[in-house]
């Protein structure tokens, strides 16, 4: 009878997706029982605004930190450019881009320090913030980058896109707590080896499962982006449907990396990055633009104005 009840409740949870103080099945327990799970809490926006980095009078570029973006393979070079551009717009002191040098448009984008794909270069950036994944590819040579990051115990790493696919194919029990993963629903499903529809129906539950499994900060992108950190789930309600477009996630990666480089810890950097990213899209729409027309490059250009406005808002509070 207990087994039948367990199956019914688990099936019902997956099918209906009830999450307002509903009862979830503890799948990892050998004894079949049910535990209560609290609703996600809204991100504390006022607290985040106070953490926006600011240069002092005597600051120099070193104070902005160093980011190495590893992204943009032969077929998707634009992904790396978007992440790196967003990084420069969000305050990073030095932005390095490891990408496909053969196709890199040198003249148009002089903003970055460019590197070819190289494990030797990666190893020199152990103390830098590493943002890896967009357009990278998942071939064997790229898998070695993720393995190297784990082996050299890099502390400040943000993984997205193809880097998440690589992780899903590796036998990893835990990732460093200081790392950040930024999956959308399909990528989270891939990490957990479950159908995408399950994640869509129970976003909080599966985000919590991923957080328990990998042990790091996770940002589940989508309508009302969810964040998991230290056993707690928070949600962001300041996004826009304009962000439902390829490339905007690459921009978010760059923003979070830049904030991380400027001294923010993993969760504050991720949460503030989500806030800046979503608010920038809304600010762009308020200029009279239709949400269908937002390009990732429009979002990047909007970031400095949005950061300035958010900083002013923080002062007003």
ROKE-123393 format. One record per residue (C-alpha): residue number from 1; residue in one letter; y, x, z. Coordinates in pm, 1 decimal. Each point is the difference from the previous one (the first is absolute). Example, Ala and Ser with C-alpha at 12.3 -4.5 7.8 and 13.67 -1.06 7.14 Angstrom:
REM ROKE-123393
<atom num="1" residuo="A" c2="-450.0" c1="1230.0" c3="780.0"/>
<atom num="2" residuo="S" c2="344.0" c1="137.0" c3="-66.0"/>
REM end
This chain:
REM ROKE-123393
<atom num="1" residuo="X" c2="0.0" c1="0.0" c3="0.0"/>
<atom num="2" residuo="X" c2="240.9" c1="283.4" c3="86.7"/>
<atom num="3" residuo="X" c2="-71.4" c1="163.9" c3="-336.8"/>
<atom num="4" residuo="X" c2="62.7" c1="-324.7" c3="-189.3"/>
<atom num="5" residuo="X" c2="327.7" c1="-54.4" c3="188.3"/>
<atom num="6" residuo="X" c2="105.0" c1="360.0" c3="-73.8"/>
<atom num="7" residuo="X" c2="-65.8" c1="-39.6" c3="-372.8"/>
<atom num="8" residuo="X" c2="190.6" c1="-328.7" c3="-14.0"/>
<atom num="9" residuo="X" c2="305.2" c1="134.2" c3="183.1"/>
<atom num="10" residuo="X" c2="6.8" c1="319.8" c3="-206.3"/>
<atom num="11" residuo="X" c2="-32.5" c1="-192.5" c3="-326.5"/>
<atom num="12" residuo="X" c2="268.5" c1="-246.7" c3="108.1"/>
<atom num="13" residuo="X" c2="238.7" c1="279.9" c3="93.8"/>
<atom num="14" residuo="X" c2="-41.9" c1="171.8" c3="-336.0"/>
<atom num="15" residuo="X" c2="30.1" c1="-320.3" c3="-201.5"/>
<atom num="16" residuo="X" c2="291.7" c1="-164.8" c3="173.5"/>
<atom num="17" residuo="X" c2="190.9" c1="306.9" c3="116.7"/>
<atom num="18" residuo="X" c2="136.6" c1="-153.0" c3="321.0"/>
<atom num="19" residuo="X" c2="200.0" c1="260.7" c3="191.3"/>
<atom num="20" residuo="X" c2="234.8" c1="-175.3" c3="240.6"/>
<atom num="21" residuo="X" c2="-163.3" c1="96.4" c3="332.3"/>
<atom num="22" residuo="X" c2="-338.9" c1="-81.0" c3="-150.1"/>
<atom num="23" residuo="X" c2="-329.7" c1="136.3" c3="126.6"/>
<atom num="24" residuo="X" c2="-147.6" c1="294.9" c3="-187.7"/>
<atom num="25" residuo="X" c2="-352.5" c1="126.6" c3="-5.3"/>
<atom num="26" residuo="X" c2="-57.5" c1="343.9" c3="145.5"/>
<atom num="27" residuo="X" c2="-220.4" c1="134.5" c3="-279.1"/>
<atom num="28" residuo="X" c2="-56.8" c1="340.0" c3="155.6"/>
<atom num="29" residuo="X" c2="-160.8" c1="-127.1" c3="317.6"/>
<atom num="30" residuo="X" c2="-376.8" c1="-14.1" c3="24.1"/>
<atom num="31" residuo="X" c2="32.4" c1="-298.8" c3="229.2"/>
<atom num="32" residuo="X" c2="143.3" c1="-286.4" c3="-206.1"/>
<atom num="33" residuo="X" c2="309.9" c1="-128.1" c3="174.4"/>
<atom num="34" residuo="X" c2="355.4" c1="-100.0" c3="-79.0"/>
<atom num="35" residuo="X" c2="328.2" c1="165.0" c3="100.4"/>
<atom num="36" residuo="X" c2="357.6" c1="-123.6" c3="-13.4"/>
<atom num="37" residuo="X" c2="247.2" c1="183.0" c3="-223.9"/>
<atom num="38" residuo="X" c2="374.1" c1="-39.5" c3="40.0"/>
<atom num="39" residuo="X" c2="230.0" c1="-78.3" c3="-289.9"/>
<atom num="40" residuo="X" c2="191.2" c1="281.1" c3="-162.8"/>
<atom num="41" residuo="X" c2="344.9" c1="64.7" c3="138.9"/>
<atom num="42" residuo="X" c2="313.0" c1="21.2" c3="-210.7"/>
<atom num="43" residuo="X" c2="140.0" c1="348.7" c3="-52.2"/>
<atom num="44" residuo="X" c2="288.0" c1="75.1" c3="237.3"/>
<atom num="45" residuo="X" c2="272.0" c1="42.9" c3="-261.8"/>
<atom num="46" residuo="X" c2="282.0" c1="89.4" c3="240.0"/>
<atom num="47" residuo="X" c2="-205.7" c1="281.4" c3="150.6"/>
<atom num="48" residuo="X" c2="-87.1" c1="133.4" c3="-343.6"/>
<atom num="49" residuo="X" c2="361.1" c1="4.8" c3="-115.9"/>
<atom num="50" residuo="X" c2="85.9" c1="238.0" c3="281.6"/>
<atom num="51" residuo="X" c2="-254.5" c1="248.1" c3="-135.3"/>
<atom num="52" residuo="X" c2="166.2" c1="39.9" c3="-342.6"/>
<atom num="53" residuo="X" c2="46.0" c1="377.8" c3="-44.0"/>
<atom num="54" residuo="X" c2="350.5" c1="139.0" c3="0.5"/>
<atom num="55" residuo="X" c2="131.8" c1="344.5" c3="-86.7"/>
<atom num="56" residuo="X" c2="223.6" c1="179.1" c3="247.3"/>
<atom num="57" residuo="X" c2="307.7" c1="198.7" c3="-99.2"/>
<atom num="58" residuo="X" c2="-186.8" c1="329.8" c3="7.7"/>
<atom num="59" residuo="X" c2="-320.2" c1="-131.8" c3="-159.3"/>
<atom num="60" residuo="X" c2="-150.6" c1="167.9" c3="-305.5"/>
<atom num="61" residuo="X" c2="-277.4" c1="-85.1" c3="-242.3"/>
<atom num="62" residuo="X" c2="-264.9" c1="134.3" c3="235.7"/>
<atom num="63" residuo="X" c2="83.0" c1="-279.3" c3="241.6"/>
<atom num="64" residuo="X" c2="-115.8" c1="-248.7" c3="-262.9"/>
<atom num="65" residuo="X" c2="-349.4" c1="144.6" c3="5.0"/>
<atom num="66" residuo="X" c2="-242.3" c1="81.3" c3="-280.3"/>
<atom num="67" residuo="X" c2="-214.6" c1="-243.8" c3="-196.2"/>
<atom num="68" residuo="X" c2="-271.7" c1="85.2" c3="-249.7"/>
<atom num="69" residuo="X" c2="-80.8" c1="-292.2" c3="-228.8"/>
<atom num="70" residuo="X" c2="-337.9" c1="36.2" c3="-170.4"/>
<atom num="71" residuo="X" c2="-3.4" c1="-266.4" c3="-268.1"/>
<atom num="72" residuo="X" c2="27.3" c1="-74.7" c3="-367.5"/>
<atom num="73" residuo="X" c2="-299.8" c1="112.0" c3="-201.1"/>
<atom num="74" residuo="X" c2="-11.5" c1="23.5" c3="-378.6"/>
<atom num="75" residuo="X" c2="-13.7" c1="-377.3" c3="-52.7"/>
<atom num="76" residuo="X" c2="239.2" c1="-110.9" c3="275.1"/>
<atom num="77" residuo="X" c2="263.8" c1="268.4" c3="35.2"/>
<atom num="78" residuo="X" c2="267.3" c1="-263.2" c3="71.6"/>
<atom num="79" residuo="X" c2="-161.5" c1="-83.4" c3="334.2"/>
<atom num="80" residuo="X" c2="70.3" c1="348.1" c3="131.4"/>
<atom num="81" residuo="X" c2="357.8" c1="-11.9" c3="-123.0"/>
<atom num="82" residuo="X" c2="63.8" c1="-330.2" c3="177.3"/>
<atom num="83" residuo="X" c2="-133.6" c1="126.7" c3="332.6"/>
<atom num="84" residuo="X" c2="194.0" c1="325.2" c3="-22.3"/>
<atom num="85" residuo="X" c2="325.3" c1="-170.9" c3="-104.4"/>
<atom num="86" residuo="X" c2="-29.3" c1="-244.7" c3="289.8"/>
<atom num="87" residuo="X" c2="-54.9" c1="294.4" c3="229.6"/>
<atom num="88" residuo="X" c2="323.2" c1="169.2" c3="-109.9"/>
<atom num="89" residuo="X" c2="189.9" c1="-329.2" c3="38.0"/>
<atom num="90" residuo="X" c2="-128.0" c1="-47.5" c3="354.7"/>
<atom num="91" residuo="X" c2="118.9" c1="326.1" c3="151.2"/>
<atom num="92" residuo="X" c2="-269.9" c1="264.4" c3="-45.4"/>
<atom num="93" residuo="X" c2="151.8" c1="348.6" c3="4.5"/>
<atom num="94" residuo="X" c2="-251.3" c1="148.3" c3="-243.2"/>
<atom num="95" residuo="X" c2="-218.2" c1="-203.1" c3="-234.3"/>
<atom num="96" residuo="X" c2="-288.1" c1="176.0" c3="-173.6"/>
<atom num="97" residuo="X" c2="-196.0" c1="-177.6" c3="-271.2"/>
<atom num="98" residuo="X" c2="-349.5" c1="113.0" c3="-95.3"/>
<atom num="99" residuo="X" c2="-73.9" c1="-168.5" c3="-331.3"/>
<atom num="100" residuo="X" c2="-110.4" c1="42.2" c3="-360.6"/>
<atom num="101" residuo="X" c2="231.5" c1="278.4" c3="-116.8"/>
<atom num="102" residuo="X" c2="-91.4" c1="-38.5" c3="-365.2"/>
<atom num="103" residuo="X" c2="176.2" c1="-336.6" c3="-25.8"/>
<atom num="104" residuo="X" c2="273.7" c1="43.4" c3="261.1"/>
<atom num="105" residuo="X" c2="351.7" c1="-75.4" c3="-140.1"/>
<atom num="106" residuo="X" c2="179.5" c1="303.2" c3="143.5"/>
<atom num="107" residuo="X" c2="353.4" c1="-77.8" c3="-114.0"/>
<atom num="108" residuo="X" c2="17.8" c1="-363.5" c3="105.6"/>
<atom num="109" residuo="X" c2="-123.8" c1="53.8" c3="356.7"/>
<atom num="110" residuo="X" c2="127.3" c1="325.1" c3="154.7"/>
<atom num="111" residuo="X" c2="-20.4" c1="-149.7" c3="350.9"/>
<atom num="112" residuo="X" c2="-332.6" c1="149.4" c3="106.8"/>
<atom num="113" residuo="X" c2="-174.6" c1="330.6" c3="43.7"/>
<atom num="114" residuo="X" c2="-285.1" c1="-31.6" c3="-248.9"/>
<atom num="115" residuo="X" c2="-355.9" c1="127.2" c3="40.5"/>
<atom num="116" residuo="X" c2="-312.3" c1="-26.2" c3="-208.2"/>
<atom num="117" residuo="X" c2="-309.4" c1="-144.8" c3="167.5"/>
<atom num="118" residuo="X" c2="-118.4" c1="279.0" c3="227.2"/>
<atom num="119" residuo="X" c2="-195.3" c1="17.6" c3="325.7"/>
<atom num="120" residuo="X" c2="172.3" c1="328.6" c3="78.8"/>
<atom num="121" residuo="X" c2="339.8" c1="-173.3" c3="-10.7"/>
<atom num="122" residuo="X" c2="-128.6" c1="-284.0" c3="216.4"/>
<atom num="123" residuo="X" c2="-121.5" c1="244.2" c3="264.6"/>
<atom num="124" residuo="X" c2="349.5" c1="149.5" c3="21.3"/>
<atom num="125" residuo="X" c2="134.9" c1="-341.7" c3="97.1"/>
<atom num="126" residuo="X" c2="-206.1" c1="-58.2" c3="313.4"/>
<atom num="127" residuo="X" c2="317.8" c1="-58.6" c3="204.2"/>
<atom num="128" residuo="X" c2="165.0" c1="-221.7" c3="-262.4"/>
<atom num="129" residuo="X" c2="-30.8" c1="-373.9" c3="-38.6"/>
<atom num="130" residuo="X" c2="-263.6" c1="-69.9" c3="-265.9"/>
<atom num="131" residuo="X" c2="26.7" c1="-322.1" c3="-203.7"/>
<atom num="132" residuo="X" c2="-299.8" c1="-30.7" c3="-227.5"/>
<atom num="133" residuo="X" c2="-156.1" c1="-250.6" c3="-235.8"/>
<atom num="134" residuo="X" c2="207.7" c1="-187.7" c3="-260.3"/>
<atom num="135" residuo="X" c2="-137.5" c1="62.7" c3="-348.6"/>
<atom num="136" residuo="X" c2="-197.8" c1="296.2" c3="132.2"/>
<atom num="137" residuo="X" c2="-342.6" c1="-80.4" c3="-139.7"/>
<atom num="138" residuo="X" c2="-330.4" c1="7.2" c3="187.2"/>
<atom num="139" residuo="X" c2="-187.3" c1="276.9" c3="-179.0"/>
<atom num="140" residuo="X" c2="-178.7" c1="271.2" c3="198.1"/>
<atom num="141" residuo="X" c2="294.1" c1="240.2" c3="-9.2"/>
<atom num="142" residuo="X" c2="224.7" c1="-262.4" c3="163.3"/>
<atom num="143" residuo="X" c2="-257.8" c1="-83.1" c3="267.5"/>
<atom num="144" residuo="X" c2="32.7" c1="361.1" c3="113.0"/>
<atom num="145" residuo="X" c2="365.0" c1="-59.8" c3="94.4"/>
<atom num="146" residuo="X" c2="-91.9" c1="-265.3" c3="255.9"/>
<atom num="147" residuo="X" c2="-284.3" c1="213.2" c3="132.5"/>
<atom num="148" residuo="X" c2="238.4" c1="294.7" c3="32.8"/>
<atom num="149" residuo="X" c2="254.8" c1="-207.7" c3="191.5"/>
<atom num="150" residuo="X" c2="-271.4" c1="-93.1" c3="249.5"/>
<atom num="151" residuo="X" c2="-134.4" c1="353.3" c3="21.9"/>
<atom num="152" residuo="X" c2="339.2" c1="160.2" c3="62.5"/>
<atom num="153" residuo="X" c2="83.3" c1="-273.6" c3="254.0"/>
<atom num="154" residuo="X" c2="326.8" c1="-101.0" c3="-161.5"/>
<atom num="155" residuo="X" c2="187.0" c1="-224.1" c3="242.7"/>
<atom num="156" residuo="X" c2="254.0" c1="-191.0" c3="-208.5"/>
<atom num="157" residuo="X" c2="-181.9" c1="-159.5" c3="-292.8"/>
<atom num="158" residuo="X" c2="59.3" c1="-329.4" c3="-181.3"/>
<atom num="159" residuo="X" c2="-272.0" c1="-124.7" c3="-236.0"/>
<atom num="160" residuo="X" c2="38.9" c1="-260.8" c3="-271.0"/>
<atom num="161" residuo="X" c2="-165.7" c1="-120.3" c3="-319.7"/>
<atom num="162" residuo="X" c2="-260.1" c1="244.4" c3="-137.4"/>
<atom num="163" residuo="X" c2="-6.8" c1="196.2" c3="325.6"/>
<atom num="164" residuo="X" c2="-119.2" c1="-318.6" c3="172.1"/>
<atom num="165" residuo="X" c2="-272.4" c1="-43.9" c3="-260.0"/>
<atom num="166" residuo="X" c2="-111.9" c1="355.8" c3="68.9"/>
<atom num="167" residuo="X" c2="-13.7" c1="-69.1" c3="374.6"/>
<atom num="168" residuo="X" c2="-206.0" c1="-315.3" c3="-64.9"/>
<atom num="169" residuo="X" c2="-261.0" c1="213.9" c3="-175.0"/>
<atom num="170" residuo="X" c2="-20.7" c1="261.1" c3="276.0"/>
<atom num="171" residuo="X" c2="-203.1" c1="-17.8" c3="319.3"/>
<atom num="172" residuo="X" c2="291.3" c1="8.6" c3="240.8"/>
<atom num="173" residuo="X" c2="-32.2" c1="-135.2" c3="352.7"/>
<atom num="174" residuo="X" c2="358.5" c1="55.8" c3="110.7"/>
<atom num="175" residuo="X" c2="325.4" c1="128.9" c3="-142.9"/>
<atom num="176" residuo="X" c2="269.7" c1="172.4" c3="207.1"/>
<atom num="177" residuo="X" c2="203.7" c1="-256.7" c3="196.9"/>
<atom num="178" residuo="X" c2="318.5" c1="148.3" c3="-148.1"/>
<atom num="179" residuo="X" c2="-98.0" c1="-91.5" c3="-357.3"/>
<atom num="180" residuo="X" c2="127.5" c1="-310.7" c3="-179.3"/>
<atom num="181" residuo="X" c2="-192.0" c1="-207.9" c3="-256.4"/>
<atom num="182" residuo="X" c2="191.7" c1="-242.3" c3="-224.9"/>
<atom num="183" residuo="X" c2="-257.0" c1="-223.9" c3="-175.0"/>
<atom num="184" residuo="X" c2="47.6" c1="-333.0" c3="-172.1"/>
<atom num="185" residuo="X" c2="-270.0" c1="-263.0" c3="52.4"/>
<atom num="186" residuo="X" c2="-236.5" c1="128.5" c3="-269.4"/>
<atom num="187" residuo="X" c2="26.0" c1="356.4" c3="131.1"/>
<atom num="188" residuo="X" c2="-67.2" c1="-113.0" c3="356.3"/>
<atom num="189" residuo="X" c2="-305.0" c1="-190.6" c3="-122.1"/>
<atom num="190" residuo="X" c2="-117.1" c1="317.8" c3="-172.1"/>
<atom num="191" residuo="X" c2="44.8" c1="201.8" c3="319.3"/>
<atom num="192" residuo="X" c2="-209.4" c1="-251.2" c3="195.6"/>
<atom num="193" residuo="X" c2="-250.4" c1="-73.5" c3="-280.3"/>
<atom num="194" residuo="X" c2="57.8" c1="-375.3" c3="19.3"/>
<atom num="195" residuo="X" c2="102.2" c1="-255.1" c3="-266.6"/>
<atom num="196" residuo="X" c2="373.6" c1="-24.1" c3="-66.5"/>
<atom num="197" residuo="X" c2="-5.7" c1="-374.3" c3="69.7"/>
<atom num="198" residuo="X" c2="-104.5" c1="74.3" c3="358.6"/>
<atom num="199" residuo="X" c2="308.0" c1="213.0" c3="53.7"/>
<atom num="200" residuo="X" c2="225.7" c1="-259.8" c3="-162.8"/>
<atom num="201" residuo="X" c2="-134.9" c1="-270.8" c3="233.2"/>
<atom num="202" residuo="X" c2="14.1" c1="211.1" c3="316.5"/>
<atom num="203" residuo="X" c2="258.8" c1="274.3" c3="-46.1"/>
<atom num="204" residuo="X" c2="54.7" c1="68.1" c3="370.0"/>
<atom num="205" residuo="X" c2="-368.9" c1="10.7" c3="82.8"/>
<atom num="206" residuo="X" c2="-87.7" c1="250.6" c3="-271.7"/>
<atom num="207" residuo="X" c2="309.1" c1="209.1" c3="66.6"/>
<atom num="208" residuo="X" c2="-113.0" c1="23.7" c3="361.9"/>
<atom num="209" residuo="X" c2="-351.7" c1="93.3" c3="-114.5"/>
<atom num="210" residuo="X" c2="140.9" c1="280.0" c3="-218.0"/>
<atom num="211" residuo="X" c2="221.7" c1="120.1" c3="283.0"/>
<atom num="212" residuo="X" c2="-294.1" c1="12.0" c3="239.5"/>
<atom num="213" residuo="X" c2="-212.2" c1="181.2" c3="-256.1"/>
<atom num="214" residuo="X" c2="249.0" c1="263.5" c3="-112.6"/>
<atom num="215" residuo="X" c2="216.4" c1="26.4" c3="311.9"/>
<atom num="216" residuo="X" c2="332.0" c1="59.1" c3="-175.3"/>
<atom num="217" residuo="X" c2="311.1" c1="-201.4" c3="-89.1"/>
<atom num="218" residuo="X" c2="-67.0" c1="-245.9" c3="-283.2"/>
<atom num="219" residuo="X" c2="254.8" c1="-194.7" c3="-204.5"/>
<atom num="220" residuo="X" c2="-154.8" c1="-298.4" c3="-178.9"/>
<atom num="221" residuo="X" c2="244.9" c1="-79.8" c3="-278.9"/>
<atom num="222" residuo="X" c2="64.2" c1="-351.2" c3="-125.9"/>
<atom num="223" residuo="X" c2="178.4" c1="-315.6" c3="106.1"/>
<atom num="224" residuo="X" c2="94.2" c1="65.4" c3="363.4"/>
<atom num="225" residuo="X" c2="-116.1" c1="361.3" c3="4.4"/>
<atom num="226" residuo="X" c2="-220.0" c1="75.7" c3="300.8"/>
<atom num="227" residuo="X" c2="-11.4" c1="323.7" c3="197.1"/>
<atom num="228" residuo="X" c2="-270.9" c1="119.9" c3="238.0"/>
<atom num="229" residuo="X" c2="59.9" c1="270.8" c3="258.3"/>
<atom num="230" residuo="X" c2="-151.9" c1="80.0" c3="339.6"/>
<atom num="231" residuo="X" c2="-207.1" c1="-318.1" c3="2.8"/>
<atom num="232" residuo="X" c2="295.9" c1="-225.3" c3="-70.0"/>
<atom num="233" residuo="X" c2="94.3" c1="-192.8" c3="-315.1"/>
<atom num="234" residuo="X" c2="358.7" c1="-75.0" c3="-99.5"/>
<atom num="235" residuo="X" c2="136.0" c1="-176.5" c3="-306.1"/>
<atom num="236" residuo="X" c2="312.6" c1="30.7" c3="-212.4"/>
<atom num="237" residuo="X" c2="174.0" c1="-308.1" c3="-134.9"/>
<atom num="238" residuo="X" c2="277.0" c1="172.7" c3="-192.3"/>
<atom num="239" residuo="X" c2="-169.4" c1="55.7" c3="-336.2"/>
<atom num="240" residuo="X" c2="60.3" c1="-165.3" c3="-336.4"/>
<atom num="241" residuo="X" c2="-212.1" c1="-132.0" c3="-287.1"/>
<atom num="242" residuo="X" c2="197.8" c1="239.6" c3="-218.8"/>
<atom num="243" residuo="X" c2="-223.6" c1="275.2" c3="140.5"/>
<atom num="244" residuo="X" c2="-306.3" c1="-151.0" c3="-169.5"/>
<atom num="245" residuo="X" c2="13.2" c1="255.7" c3="-276.9"/>
<atom num="246" residuo="X" c2="-180.9" c1="323.9" c3="-82.4"/>
<atom num="247" residuo="X" c2="175.5" c1="306.9" c3="135.6"/>
<atom num="248" residuo="X" c2="173.2" c1="-152.1" c3="302.2"/>
<atom num="249" residuo="X" c2="-281.8" c1="120.7" c3="225.2"/>
<atom num="250" residuo="X" c2="56.9" c1="354.2" c3="-128.0"/>
<atom num="251" residuo="X" c2="361.5" c1="-36.9" c3="111.1"/>
<atom num="252" residuo="X" c2="-108.2" c1="-109.2" c3="348.8"/>
<atom num="253" residuo="X" c2="-218.7" c1="309.1" c3="30.3"/>
<atom num="254" residuo="X" c2="299.6" c1="222.6" c3="-72.5"/>
<atom num="255" residuo="X" c2="222.6" c1="-179.3" c3="250.9"/>
<atom num="256" residuo="X" c2="-256.0" c1="28.2" c3="280.9"/>
<atom num="257" residuo="X" c2="-61.7" c1="367.5" c3="-80.0"/>
<atom num="258" residuo="X" c2="371.2" c1="80.5" c3="14.7"/>
<atom num="259" residuo="X" c2="38.2" c1="-174.4" c3="335.7"/>
<atom num="260" residuo="X" c2="-302.7" c1="182.7" c3="133.1"/>
<atom num="261" residuo="X" c2="150.9" c1="330.1" c3="-113.0"/>
<atom num="262" residuo="X" c2="319.4" c1="-77.1" c3="191.8"/>
<atom num="263" residuo="X" c2="-181.4" c1="-19.4" c3="329.2"/>
<atom num="264" residuo="X" c2="-124.4" c1="-356.4" c3="36.9"/>
<atom num="265" residuo="X" c2="-350.8" c1="-50.3" c3="131.6"/>
<atom num="266" residuo="X" c2="-260.8" c1="-170.2" c3="-216.5"/>
<atom num="267" residuo="X" c2="50.3" c1="-363.0" c3="102.4"/>
<atom num="268" residuo="X" c2="384.1" c1="1.7" c3="17.9"/>
<atom num="269" residuo="X" c2="13.8" c1="173.8" c3="-338.6"/>
<atom num="270" residuo="X" c2="-236.8" c1="-255.2" c3="-154.3"/>
<atom num="271" residuo="X" c2="176.3" c1="-299.4" c3="155.1"/>
<atom num="272" residuo="X" c2="350.9" c1="120.9" c3="-83.6"/>
<atom num="273" residuo="X" c2="-119.5" c1="84.5" c3="-350.7"/>
<atom num="274" residuo="X" c2="-124.4" c1="-355.8" c3="-44.9"/>
<atom num="275" residuo="X" c2="331.9" c1="-131.8" c3="132.0"/>
<atom num="276" residuo="X" c2="211.0" c1="213.7" c3="-235.4"/>
<atom num="277" residuo="X" c2="-229.2" c1="-71.3" c3="-295.8"/>
<atom num="278" residuo="X" c2="-1.1" c1="-378.5" c3="44.0"/>
<atom num="279" residuo="X" c2="368.5" c1="-23.5" c3="84.7"/>
<atom num="280" residuo="X" c2="95.6" c1="210.4" c3="-303.6"/>
<atom num="281" residuo="X" c2="-176.8" c1="-251.6" c3="-224.4"/>
<atom num="282" residuo="X" c2="189.0" c1="-287.5" c3="161.2"/>
<atom num="283" residuo="X" c2="331.4" c1="186.3" c3="-23.4"/>
<atom num="284" residuo="X" c2="-61.7" c1="57.3" c3="-370.2"/>
<atom num="285" residuo="X" c2="-61.2" c1="-372.6" c3="-50.9"/>
<atom num="286" residuo="X" c2="319.8" c1="-87.8" c3="186.6"/>
<atom num="287" residuo="X" c2="194.6" c1="183.2" c3="-270.3"/>
<atom num="288" residuo="X" c2="-82.9" c1="-284.7" c3="-236.2"/>
<atom num="289" residuo="X" c2="-325.6" c1="139.9" c3="-135.4"/>
<atom num="290" residuo="X" c2="-304.4" c1="-218.3" c3="-54.1"/>
<atom num="291" residuo="X" c2="-310.4" c1="106.0" c3="190.6"/>
<atom num="292" residuo="X" c2="-197.4" c1="31.1" c3="-324.2"/>
<atom num="293" residuo="X" c2="218.7" c1="286.8" c3="-117.4"/>
<atom num="294" residuo="X" c2="-40.6" c1="250.6" c3="282.5"/>
<atom num="295" residuo="X" c2="-127.8" c1="336.1" c3="-122.1"/>
<atom num="296" residuo="X" c2="-122.7" c1="268.2" c3="240.6"/>
<atom num="297" residuo="X" c2="290.7" c1="217.5" c3="-112.6"/>
<atom num="298" residuo="X" c2="243.6" c1="-281.6" c3="89.8"/>
<atom num="299" residuo="X" c2="-154.1" c1="-2.0" c3="345.5"/>
<atom num="300" residuo="X" c2="41.5" c1="376.6" c3="33.3"/>
<atom num="301" residuo="X" c2="366.3" c1="-15.6" c3="-101.8"/>
<atom num="302" residuo="X" c2="59.4" c1="-276.3" c3="254.8"/>
<atom num="303" residuo="X" c2="-148.1" c1="191.6" c3="293.7"/>
<atom num="304" residuo="X" c2="310.3" c1="205.1" c3="101.7"/>
<atom num="305" residuo="X" c2="221.5" c1="-311.2" c3="10.2"/>
<atom num="306" residuo="X" c2="-257.9" c1="-189.9" c3="201.9"/>
<atom num="307" residuo="X" c2="-43.5" c1="283.2" c3="249.8"/>
<atom num="308" residuo="X" c2="376.8" c1="17.6" c3="46.9"/>
<atom num="309" residuo="X" c2="23.7" c1="-375.6" c3="56.6"/>
<atom num="310" residuo="X" c2="-290.7" c1="3.8" c3="245.5"/>
<atom num="311" residuo="X" c2="160.8" c1="287.9" c3="188.5"/>
<atom num="312" residuo="X" c2="321.7" c1="-201.7" c3="27.2"/>
<atom num="313" residuo="X" c2="-199.5" c1="-297.2" c3="124.9"/>
<atom num="314" residuo="X" c2="-154.4" c1="220.1" c3="269.6"/>
<atom num="315" residuo="X" c2="346.9" c1="106.6" c3="116.3"/>
<atom num="316" residuo="X" c2="108.3" c1="-364.1" c3="15.9"/>
<atom num="317" residuo="X" c2="-291.2" c1="-78.1" c3="229.3"/>
REM end
